[in-house]
């Protein structure tokens, strides 16, 4: 006998909404470039992910907790996601808001909101998860104390 019942459907999730500025702990200015625009006249979706990396890694470098050339611990992206709410385009200035949603023993979930300069709501909002690993073995390591201390001010309330 064959089972003809429909396959179970995944649960529906709530639709993402733009985030307000006050939802983020720190901001970083990012200049759009001519090459960021695509044939549709707005910033191509893949550029948003590079802005996520730029905002978070610049913050970590400024805090003295990320050495991209000689550090023993590096973060590898294992998950990423973005929701788009409004177009951004060259020559706009973008403000990237950063917050930390979760700090685990070896992983961090960063959340980033991208705002047109001066706008109250995000044009895009997303996240990525870093797993921190030994730069040589690529095996997970505990988040170093200095890095953890730099992340604490970014925690979501």
Phi, psi and omega per residue, in radians:
X1 nan 2.334 -3.112
X2 -1.710 2.392 3.101
X3 -1.507 2.040 -3.126
X4 -1.826 0.267 3.128
X5 -1.250 2.603 -3.112
X6 -1.157 2.604 3.087
X7 -1.143 2.538 3.112
X8 -1.090 2.446 3.134
X9 -1.682 2.534 3.097
X10 -1.112 2.612 3.121
X11 -1.129 2.454 3.090
X12 -1.296 2.419 3.075
X13 -1.821 2.756 3.111
X14 -1.177 2.526 3.128
X15 -1.212 2.370 3.122
X16 -1.156 2.620 3.132
X17 -2.232 2.704 3.081
X18 -0.992 2.594 -3.128
X19 -1.786 2.569 3.081
X20 -1.439 2.764 3.127
X21 -0.969 -0.693 -3.057
X22 -1.173 -0.118 3.107
X23 -1.369 -0.129 -3.056
X24 -2.059 2.606 -3.033
X25 -1.501 -0.731 -3.126
X26 -2.399 2.773 -3.137
X27 -2.242 2.641 3.095
X28 -2.386 2.305 3.083
X29 -1.366 2.434 3.087
X30 -2.323 2.262 3.109
X31 -1.567 2.258 3.022
X32 -1.241 2.760 3.120
X33 -2.121 2.726 3.094
X34 -0.903 -0.742 -3.076
X35 -1.266 -0.165 3.108
X36 -1.263 -0.508 -3.125
X37 -1.245 2.540 3.068
X38 -1.855 -3.033 -3.081
X39 -1.131 -0.270 3.125
X40 -1.547 -0.011 3.053
X41 1.510 0.239 3.064
X42 -2.365 2.961 -3.137
X43 -1.097 2.263 3.139
X44 -1.177 2.548 -3.049
X45 -0.988 -0.587 -3.103
X46 -1.172 -0.433 -3.140
X47 -1.155 -0.595 -3.140
X48 -1.005 -0.696 3.127
X49 -1.146 -0.639 3.090
X50 -1.187 -0.572 3.069
X51 -1.173 -0.644 3.059
X52 -0.995 -0.903 3.135
X53 -1.034 -0.795 -3.114
X54 -1.047 -0.835 -3.089
X55 -1.102 -0.861 -3.079
X56 -1.217 -0.841 -3.091
X57 -1.170 -0.629 3.062
X58 -1.089 -0.739 3.087
X59 -1.025 -0.826 -3.106
X60 -1.128 -0.685 3.099
X61 -1.138 -0.783 3.124
X62 -1.070 -0.553 3.124
X63 -1.407 -0.113 3.120
X64 1.371 0.364 -3.079
X65 -1.981 0.079 3.078
X66 -2.355 2.098 3.051
X67 -2.026 1.773 -3.020
X68 -1.253 -0.268 -3.115
X69 -1.773 -0.602 -3.035
X70 -2.302 0.120 -3.105
X71 -1.242 2.611 3.119
X72 -1.464 -0.381 -3.131
X73 -2.075 2.287 3.103
X74 -2.295 2.745 3.104
X75 -1.781 2.238 3.061
X76 -1.881 2.321 -3.141
X77 -1.311 2.222 3.105
X78 -2.024 -0.191 -3.134
X79 -2.736 2.475 3.092
X80 -2.643 2.673 -3.104
X81 -2.829 2.608 3.108
X82 -2.604 2.461 3.000
X83 -2.002 2.418 -3.085
X84 -1.961 2.325 -3.081
X85 -2.088 -0.540 -3.131
X86 -2.613 2.633 -3.137
X87 -1.297 2.564 2.946
X88 -2.102 2.616 -3.117
X89 -2.671 2.664 2.988
X90 -1.084 2.338 0.241
X91 -1.833 0.599 3.139
X92 -1.154 2.643 2.916
X93 -1.615 2.498 -3.138
X94 -2.058 2.467 3.042
X95 -1.991 2.129 -3.131
X96 -1.738 2.044 3.057
X97 -1.592 2.425 -3.090
X98 -2.152 2.453 2.989
X99 -2.587 2.848 3.089
X100 -2.012 2.154 -3.122
X101 -1.583 -0.490 -3.083
X102 -2.726 2.379 2.988
X103 -2.124 2.066 3.093
X104 -1.775 -2.825 3.127
X105 -1.299 -0.609 3.121
X106 -2.315 0.077 -3.089
X107 -2.311 2.741 3.121
X108 -2.417 2.367 3.006
X109 -1.797 1.957 3.075
X110 -1.646 2.447 3.041
X111 -2.122 2.370 -3.046
X112 -2.283 2.315 3.009
X113 -1.941 2.324 3.123
X114 -1.884 2.155 -3.047
X115 -2.091 2.395 2.892
X116 -1.106 2.470 -3.077
X117 -0.809 2.116 3.066
X118 1.458 -0.128 -3.127
X119 -1.314 2.606 -3.091
X120 -1.433 -0.485 -3.096
X121 -2.050 2.612 -3.103
X122 -1.220 2.484 3.005
X123 -1.405 -0.437 3.088
X124 -2.688 2.655 3.081
X125 -2.551 2.416 -3.130
X126 -2.792 -2.960 3.138
X127 -2.626 2.848 2.894
X128 -2.573 2.707 3.141
X129 -1.993 2.206 3.003
X130 -1.734 2.341 2.868
X131 -1.824 2.190 -3.123
X132 -1.497 2.278 -3.045
X133 -2.314 2.817 2.987
X134 -1.177 2.290 -3.051
X135 -1.132 -0.410 -3.142
X136 -1.576 -0.859 -3.041
X137 -1.527 -0.344 -3.070
X138 1.093 0.409 3.081
X139 -1.684 2.477 -3.138
X140 -0.978 2.501 3.087
X141 -2.310 2.808 3.044
X142 -1.141 2.515 3.106
X143 -1.112 2.175 3.140
X144 -1.026 2.594 -3.084
X145 -0.984 -0.727 -3.119
X146 -1.141 -0.690 3.097
X147 -1.143 -0.800 3.115
X148 -1.009 -0.734 3.138
X149 -1.127 -0.640 3.115
X150 -1.235 -0.455 -3.119
X151 -1.433 -0.511 -3.069
X152 -0.914 -0.772 3.138
X153 -1.140 -0.261 -3.123
X154 -1.614 -0.096 -3.090
X155 -1.037 2.436 3.068
X156 -1.180 2.370 3.137
X157 -1.256 nan nan
